[in-house]
Amino acid sequence: MVLEGLAGSLRETIRKISRASYIDKETIKEVSKELQRALLKADVNVKLVLNLSSTLERRATEEKPPAGMTEQDFMIKIIYEELLKILGEDSKIELGEQTIMLVGLYGQGKTTSAGKLAKFFHRKGLSVGLIAADVHRPGAYDQLEQVAKQVNVPFYGEKGQKNPVRIISNGLDQLKDLKVKIIDTSGRDSLNQELIDEITEIKKKFQPKEVLLVMDATIGQQAGPQAKAIDDAVGITGVIITKMDGTGKGGGALSAVADIHAPVYFIGTGEHMDDLEVFNAKKFLSRLLGLGDLETLLEAFQETEITEEEAEESMNRLMSGKFNLKDMYEIWEKFAQPGIMRKMFDALPLSKMPGGGKIGAEDLDNAQDKLNNYRVIMDSMTFYELEHPDEINAKRIMRIAKGSGREETDVRNLLREFKAMKNNLKAMKGNRGFKKLMRNQIKAGNFGLENLEGLQ
């Protein structure tokens, strides 16, 4: 995961502060140095790092914690607030009629982002069209055409045409009845005057409402100068940071965003057309620091596509004690969707994580494999066995194992975990606050933070 190294360092710093018996000048200096090392290692701009650490030391020394807040929590609060300044103010792209121009270098994920963006608007009920104006990269036309088919939106391009202005002019005319037109412009291997002149001409002639810079999270320190040059030429209105699911350091991209003072609208979290998240700086930072993000956790539950009726029926079965393997299979099938489990783990506070928050990509892969393994086993059970797991005896276990191609111990482990899960649900059965909270959220269809009172 991108920024995983930074996240690990920051979380360790937070743990040290939390465990400290008191906060003195020496502790503040030590925390400041640790923060500097972590940020510089993640490719965050040196000037930004020095400003942040200087401000941190000054505030931690001069300011006093509010009534009721410990020195340790106040120190964490200062770190959170200062890091939030790097990420910038949240700003959402408007959901209305507009032309959007995508700019950026080769390999940054511009064409894929065009498709993801088109799907985002399409889901919001807006008609969308894609225009292929990258006339330099071989295969750019074919790639965008294929992307358009994937997300089921209209596409316009002129294969072999070398004049991007003519293509865009014709494309905007052809797609004039659509609410949102997205222009995929040319990139280069490196920033040069030819590229600057081309995108400047396009911007001047067509005056798009949004000029979005698509930037790879792994780009490094060169991100700043590149973003600044493009911003000077066309005036960047927003940023899409791609490959946030990779192993890059990510600090260079975040530094570039701070340099040009443009909001991050979206982050790309995978290769699928659904892997585009609306960026929320506070939520992102909370997850980075391991402070948890209940709103994102509940959004992950919503993304499982469980309807309100299904959710209420499931809740009633859970609370009635009639929960069986069939119900568990249905739940696991929902959570097996790509990215759901990762989002859920990212959203949990460190204090709620096994091993104090050390959940890596390997752990998630193992959990996903285990989930898939159990689903295969349950596929070999009869309908009666799924509804009456207590009646699965040794003979049935042998048959299920053979039919699923798994070991008998795997089947027994599944039954053991099901029993433990059922016992946990029984323990929650008497918690009136939990039941009331869940019922109110399901009926209201509102999963915001305002409904989280009493969840802890």
VMD Tcl script that draws the C-alpha trace (Angstrom):
set ca {
  {0.00 0.00 0.00}
  {1.33 3.46 -0.88}
  {2.58 5.48 2.13}
  {2.75 2.23 4.12}
  {6.25 3.12 5.30}
  {5.15 6.61 6.34}
  {2.04 5.23 8.02}
  {4.12 2.76 10.02}
  {6.54 5.48 11.18}
  {3.78 7.93 12.06}
  {1.82 5.30 13.97}
  {4.90 4.34 15.96}
  {5.40 8.03 16.83}
  {1.76 8.26 17.96}
  {2.22 5.14 20.12}
  {5.33 6.63 21.75}
  {3.48 9.83 22.57}
  {0.54 7.88 24.01}
  {2.86 5.79 26.22}
  {4.88 8.79 27.45}
  {4.31 9.55 31.16}
  {4.65 13.29 30.46}
  {5.49 15.68 27.60}
  {8.54 17.90 28.12}
  {10.83 19.84 25.77}
  {13.06 16.81 25.26}
  {10.06 14.67 24.24}
  {8.86 17.37 21.87}
  {12.30 17.56 20.21}
  {12.47 13.78 19.87}
  {8.98 13.61 18.33}
  {9.84 16.45 15.94}
  {12.98 14.65 14.72}
  {11.12 11.37 14.26}
  {8.45 13.18 12.25}
  {11.13 14.81 10.08}
  {12.78 11.46 9.35}
  {9.47 9.81 8.48}
  {8.33 12.57 6.13}
  {11.69 12.99 4.37}
  {11.93 9.24 3.84}
  {8.50 9.38 2.20}
  {9.73 12.03 -0.29}
  {7.84 14.93 1.29}
  {9.43 18.27 0.27}
  {12.24 19.35 2.63}
  {10.89 22.89 3.03}
  {7.45 21.57 3.97}
  {8.99 19.17 6.50}
  {11.09 21.86 8.19}
  {8.15 24.26 8.39}
  {5.93 21.57 9.85}
  {8.43 20.43 12.50}
  {9.21 24.04 13.48}
  {5.52 24.82 13.91}
  {5.00 21.59 15.84}
  {7.76 22.43 18.33}
  {6.51 26.00 18.78}
  {2.88 25.02 19.33}
  {3.71 22.09 21.64}
  {5.93 24.36 23.75}
  {3.78 27.51 23.85}
  {0.19 26.26 23.71}
  {-1.63 24.59 26.58}
  {-4.04 21.65 26.24}
  {-7.76 22.53 26.47}
  {-9.56 21.59 29.67}
  {-10.01 17.85 29.94}
  {-7.36 16.96 27.32}
  {-4.10 15.28 28.30}
  {-0.71 16.59 27.12}
  {-0.24 13.41 25.12}
  {-3.56 13.78 23.26}
  {-2.86 17.46 22.67}
  {0.50 16.61 21.08}
  {-1.22 14.12 18.76}
  {-3.84 16.74 17.93}
  {-1.13 19.24 16.90}
  {0.55 16.64 14.65}
  {-2.82 15.87 13.06}
  {-3.61 19.54 12.43}
  {-0.21 20.35 10.93}
  {-0.19 17.31 8.64}
  {-3.70 18.25 7.54}
  {-2.35 21.58 6.27}
  {-0.12 19.69 3.80}
  {-3.11 17.77 2.45}
  {-5.07 21.00 1.91}
  {-8.73 21.89 2.14}
  {-11.34 19.40 1.00}
  {-13.17 20.36 -2.17}
  {-15.57 18.23 -4.21}
  {-15.99 18.33 -7.95}
  {-19.34 19.75 -9.01}
  {-22.01 17.36 -10.25}
  {-23.26 19.44 -13.14}
  {-22.82 20.14 -16.84}
  {-19.15 20.70 -17.61}
  {-16.12 19.97 -19.77}
  {-13.17 18.40 -17.97}
  {-9.62 18.42 -19.30}
  {-7.16 15.82 -17.97}
  {-3.45 16.70 -18.05}
  {-0.29 14.90 -16.98}
  {2.76 12.99 -18.19}
  {2.92 9.47 -19.67}
  {2.47 6.61 -17.25}
  {0.56 8.59 -14.66}
  {-2.74 6.78 -15.26}
  {-4.50 9.56 -17.18}
  {-6.48 7.40 -19.63}
  {-7.57 4.93 -16.95}
  {-8.57 7.84 -14.72}
  {-10.71 9.22 -17.56}
  {-12.70 5.98 -17.51}
  {-12.98 5.91 -13.72}
  {-14.12 9.53 -13.71}
  {-16.70 8.78 -16.41}
  {-18.07 5.92 -14.32}
  {-18.21 8.18 -11.25}
  {-20.38 10.76 -13.06}
  {-22.46 8.05 -14.74}
  {-23.29 6.62 -11.31}
  {-24.40 10.06 -10.20}
  {-27.00 10.06 -12.98}
  {-25.13 12.31 -15.44}
  {-24.59 11.50 -19.12}
  {-20.86 11.34 -19.90}
  {-18.67 11.14 -23.00}
  {-14.92 10.59 -23.50}
  {-12.81 12.41 -26.11}
  {-9.47 10.91 -27.24}
  {-7.15 13.90 -27.76}
  {-3.85 12.14 -27.08}
  {-2.36 12.19 -30.60}
  {1.20 11.23 -29.66}
  {1.14 8.01 -27.63}
  {0.71 4.87 -29.78}
  {-2.39 3.00 -28.71}
  {-3.92 5.92 -26.80}
  {-6.97 6.00 -29.08}
  {-7.57 2.24 -28.77}
  {-7.06 2.28 -25.02}
  {-9.58 5.04 -24.38}
  {-12.07 3.43 -26.76}
  {-11.78 0.19 -24.79}
  {-12.14 2.06 -21.48}
  {-15.31 3.76 -22.78}
  {-16.78 0.34 -23.61}
  {-15.90 -0.90 -20.13}
  {-17.80 1.90 -18.40}
  {-20.53 1.98 -21.06}
  {-20.23 5.65 -22.11}
  {-20.00 7.31 -25.57}
  {-16.54 7.82 -27.08}
  {-15.19 10.18 -29.74}
  {-11.83 10.08 -31.45}
  {-10.24 10.36 -34.89}
  {-7.65 7.66 -35.43}
  {-4.62 9.01 -37.28}
  {-5.57 12.66 -36.77}
  {-2.60 14.64 -35.38}
  {-4.40 17.88 -34.54}
  {-5.85 17.60 -31.00}
  {-7.71 20.92 -31.30}
  {-9.64 19.67 -34.33}
  {-10.47 16.37 -32.56}
  {-11.75 18.15 -29.45}
  {-13.79 20.64 -31.47}
  {-15.48 17.85 -33.43}
  {-15.86 15.73 -30.30}
  {-17.56 18.47 -28.30}
  {-19.94 18.98 -31.19}
  {-20.72 15.26 -31.48}
  {-21.23 14.88 -27.72}
  {-23.00 18.23 -27.17}
  {-26.13 16.62 -25.72}
  {-24.15 14.97 -22.91}
  {-23.80 16.70 -19.55}
  {-20.12 15.86 -18.91}
  {-17.38 15.75 -21.55}
  {-13.97 14.43 -20.46}
  {-10.94 15.23 -22.64}
  {-7.93 12.90 -22.40}
  {-5.01 15.07 -23.58}
  {-1.52 14.07 -24.65}
  {1.31 13.46 -22.21}
  {5.08 13.16 -22.65}
  {7.89 11.10 -21.14}
  {9.08 14.31 -19.54}
  {7.80 17.85 -19.29}
  {8.76 19.94 -22.34}
  {7.69 23.13 -24.11}
  {5.84 21.24 -26.85}
  {3.50 19.67 -24.29}
  {3.03 22.99 -22.46}
  {2.16 24.76 -25.73}
  {-0.34 22.05 -26.69}
  {-2.29 21.99 -23.43}
  {-2.16 25.81 -23.23}
  {-3.77 26.05 -26.67}
  {-6.48 23.54 -25.73}
  {-7.23 25.35 -22.48}
  {-7.40 28.75 -24.18}
  {-9.66 27.59 -27.02}
  {-12.15 25.40 -25.14}
  {-12.12 26.90 -21.63}
  {-12.90 23.69 -19.72}
  {-14.54 24.14 -16.34}
  {-12.08 21.75 -14.70}
  {-8.42 21.12 -15.49}
  {-7.43 18.04 -13.53}
  {-3.81 17.03 -13.06}
  {-3.42 13.23 -12.97}
  {-0.36 12.36 -10.92}
  {1.19 9.04 -9.94}
  {1.67 8.57 -6.17}
  {5.11 7.05 -6.84}
  {6.48 10.01 -8.81}
  {8.88 11.33 -6.14}
  {10.50 14.75 -5.70}
  {10.15 15.74 -9.38}
  {6.38 15.97 -8.85}
  {6.62 19.50 -7.45}
  {8.36 21.24 -10.39}
  {6.24 19.34 -12.94}
  {2.98 20.25 -11.23}
  {4.09 23.88 -10.89}
  {4.95 24.17 -14.62}
  {1.61 22.69 -15.70}
  {-0.26 24.85 -13.21}
  {1.46 28.00 -14.53}
  {0.45 27.02 -18.08}
  {-3.20 26.01 -17.67}
  {-4.26 26.68 -14.08}
  {-4.90 23.32 -12.39}
  {-8.29 23.25 -10.64}
  {-8.00 19.80 -9.06}
  {-5.84 16.70 -8.74}
  {-6.32 12.95 -9.14}
  {-3.58 10.93 -7.42}
  {-3.28 7.46 -8.95}
  {-1.69 4.19 -7.76}
  {-2.51 4.78 -4.12}
  {-2.71 1.01 -3.75}
  {0.94 0.57 -4.73}
  {4.17 0.55 -2.74}
  {5.39 4.05 -3.61}
  {6.38 6.62 -1.01}
  {3.68 9.09 -2.04}
  {5.15 12.15 -0.32}
  {6.25 13.76 -3.59}
  {2.71 13.85 -4.93}
  {1.33 15.25 -1.67}
  {4.08 17.91 -1.64}
  {3.19 18.92 -5.20}
  {-0.45 19.35 -4.17}
  {0.63 21.64 -1.34}
  {2.84 23.63 -3.75}
  {0.11 24.40 -6.29}
  {-2.69 24.84 -3.72}
  {-5.09 22.73 -5.78}
  {-7.51 20.34 -4.06}
  {-7.22 16.59 -4.43}
  {-10.59 15.49 -5.81}
  {-9.96 11.77 -6.14}
  {-7.46 9.02 -5.41}
  {-7.06 5.89 -7.52}
  {-6.89 2.74 -5.38}
  {-6.65 -0.05 -7.94}
  {-6.92 -1.11 -11.57}
  {-10.68 -1.64 -11.68}
  {-12.96 1.11 -12.96}
  {-14.62 1.18 -9.53}
  {-11.32 1.91 -7.77}
  {-11.70 5.68 -7.51}
  {-12.35 7.30 -4.14}
  {-13.51 10.83 -3.44}
  {-10.65 12.28 -1.41}
  {-11.36 13.39 2.14}
  {-8.24 14.79 3.81}
  {-9.41 14.22 7.40}
  {-10.43 10.63 6.76}
  {-7.23 9.94 4.82}
  {-5.05 11.35 7.60}
  {-6.96 9.52 10.34}
  {-6.33 6.24 8.56}
  {-2.68 7.15 7.94}
  {-2.11 7.88 11.64}
  {-4.04 4.81 12.76}
  {-6.64 6.90 14.58}
  {-9.49 5.04 12.87}
  {-12.29 6.28 10.68}
  {-15.73 5.01 11.56}
  {-17.34 6.85 8.67}
  {-15.16 5.01 6.16}
  {-15.84 1.73 7.97}
  {-19.58 2.23 7.58}
  {-19.09 3.26 3.94}
  {-17.30 -0.06 3.41}
  {-20.36 -1.84 4.78}
  {-22.56 0.14 2.42}
  {-20.36 -0.84 -0.56}
  {-21.23 -4.49 0.02}
  {-24.48 -3.67 -1.81}
  {-26.68 -5.06 1.00}
  {-30.10 -3.44 0.61}
  {-31.92 -1.83 3.51}
  {-34.44 -4.72 3.58}
  {-31.64 -7.32 3.55}
  {-29.79 -5.47 6.30}
  {-32.86 -5.33 8.58}
  {-33.69 -8.98 7.94}
  {-30.08 -9.98 8.69}
  {-30.09 -7.91 11.88}
  {-33.29 -9.57 13.06}
  {-31.87 -13.03 12.40}
  {-28.61 -12.15 14.15}
  {-30.40 -10.86 17.22}
  {-32.90 -13.72 17.32}
  {-30.17 -16.34 17.56}
  {-31.30 -18.08 14.34}
  {-28.08 -17.28 12.55}
  {-26.79 -20.23 10.46}
  {-24.08 -21.06 7.91}
  {-26.29 -19.92 5.04}
  {-26.48 -16.43 6.58}
  {-22.72 -16.39 7.16}
  {-22.10 -17.47 3.55}
  {-24.22 -14.57 2.25}
  {-22.34 -12.06 4.42}
  {-18.91 -13.39 3.38}
  {-19.95 -13.32 -0.27}
  {-20.69 -9.58 0.09}
  {-17.40 -8.82 1.81}
  {-15.34 -10.80 -0.71}
  {-15.65 -7.92 -3.22}
  {-12.27 -6.37 -4.27}
  {-11.11 -3.60 -1.94}
  {-13.85 -3.95 0.72}
  {-11.70 -5.81 3.25}
  {-8.77 -3.41 2.73}
  {-11.01 -0.42 3.35}
  {-12.45 -2.00 6.50}
  {-9.02 -2.67 8.00}
  {-7.76 0.79 7.06}
  {-10.77 2.34 8.80}
  {-10.31 0.57 12.14}
  {-8.41 2.35 14.96}
  {-5.06 0.83 15.96}
  {-6.49 -0.04 19.37}
  {-9.04 -2.36 17.71}
  {-6.54 -4.15 15.46}
  {-4.93 -7.52 16.25}
  {-1.31 -6.99 17.26}
  {-1.70 -3.25 17.76}
  {-2.30 -2.34 14.14}
  {0.23 -4.52 12.31}
  {-2.08 -5.49 9.44}
  {-0.16 -5.65 6.18}
  {-0.89 -6.71 2.64}
  {0.16 -10.30 3.43}
  {-2.28 -10.47 6.35}
  {-5.11 -9.25 4.16}
  {-4.23 -11.70 1.40}
  {-4.29 -14.53 3.96}
  {-7.66 -13.37 5.28}
  {-9.05 -13.17 1.74}
  {-7.69 -16.66 0.92}
  {-9.23 -18.03 4.09}
  {-12.57 -16.44 3.25}
  {-12.52 -17.89 -0.27}
  {-11.49 -21.28 1.11}
  {-14.46 -21.36 3.47}
  {-16.85 -20.36 0.72}
  {-15.63 -23.29 -1.40}
  {-16.25 -25.62 1.54}
  {-19.78 -24.30 2.04}
  {-20.45 -24.76 -1.68}
  {-20.03 -28.49 -1.04}
  {-22.61 -28.54 1.76}
  {-26.25 -29.37 1.28}
  {-28.94 -26.78 1.88}
  {-29.93 -28.71 5.02}
  {-26.35 -28.63 6.36}
  {-26.07 -24.90 5.79}
  {-29.26 -24.36 7.79}
  {-28.43 -26.93 10.49}
  {-24.63 -26.75 11.04}
  {-24.94 -28.39 14.49}
  {-25.94 -31.63 12.76}
  {-22.77 -31.85 10.68}
  {-21.09 -34.99 12.06}
  {-17.81 -36.75 11.25}
  {-19.29 -38.62 8.29}
  {-20.67 -35.39 6.78}
  {-17.34 -33.61 7.40}
  {-15.53 -36.35 5.45}
  {-17.94 -36.00 2.52}
  {-17.77 -32.16 2.51}
  {-13.96 -32.20 2.60}
  {-13.78 -34.64 -0.29}
  {-16.33 -32.70 -2.35}
  {-14.56 -29.35 -1.82}
  {-11.03 -30.68 -2.28}
  {-10.11 -29.47 1.21}
  {-8.84 -31.17 4.35}
  {-11.20 -32.32 7.10}
  {-9.38 -29.96 9.48}
  {-10.39 -27.04 7.23}
  {-14.05 -28.03 7.55}
  {-13.74 -28.38 11.33}
  {-12.04 -24.96 11.56}
  {-14.91 -23.41 9.62}
  {-17.47 -24.94 11.99}
  {-15.40 -23.86 15.01}
  {-15.21 -20.25 13.79}
  {-18.92 -20.23 12.99}
  {-19.70 -21.37 16.53}
  {-17.45 -18.66 18.00}
  {-19.10 -16.03 15.80}
  {-22.56 -17.19 16.91}
  {-21.53 -17.03 20.56}
  {-20.28 -13.47 20.10}
  {-23.59 -12.48 18.56}
  {-25.42 -14.02 21.51}
  {-23.28 -11.91 23.84}
  {-24.36 -8.74 21.96}
  {-27.99 -9.79 22.01}
  {-28.62 -8.17 25.37}
  {-26.95 -4.89 24.43}
  {-29.94 -2.64 23.96}
  {-27.79 0.30 22.85}
  {-26.24 -1.77 20.07}
  {-29.62 -3.05 18.84}
  {-31.19 0.41 18.95}
  {-28.25 1.97 17.11}
  {-28.27 -0.64 14.34}
  {-32.04 -0.50 13.89}
  {-32.08 3.33 13.75}
  {-29.25 3.42 11.19}
  {-30.90 0.81 8.98}
  {-34.33 2.46 9.07}
  {-32.99 5.99 8.56}
  {-30.60 4.90 5.85}
  {-28.14 7.34 7.39}
  {-24.66 6.03 8.15}
  {-23.00 9.34 9.10}
  {-20.89 10.04 12.15}
  {-23.81 11.75 13.89}
  {-25.35 8.30 14.46}
  {-22.30 6.78 16.12}
  {-23.06 7.79 19.71}
  {-22.89 4.77 21.95}
  {-21.05 2.58 19.45}
  {-17.93 2.39 21.58}
}
mol new
graphics top color blue
foreach p $ca { graphics top sphere $p radius 0.5 }
foreach p [lrange $ca 0 end-1] q [lrange $ca 1 end] { graphics top cylinder $p $q radius 0.2 }
display resetview
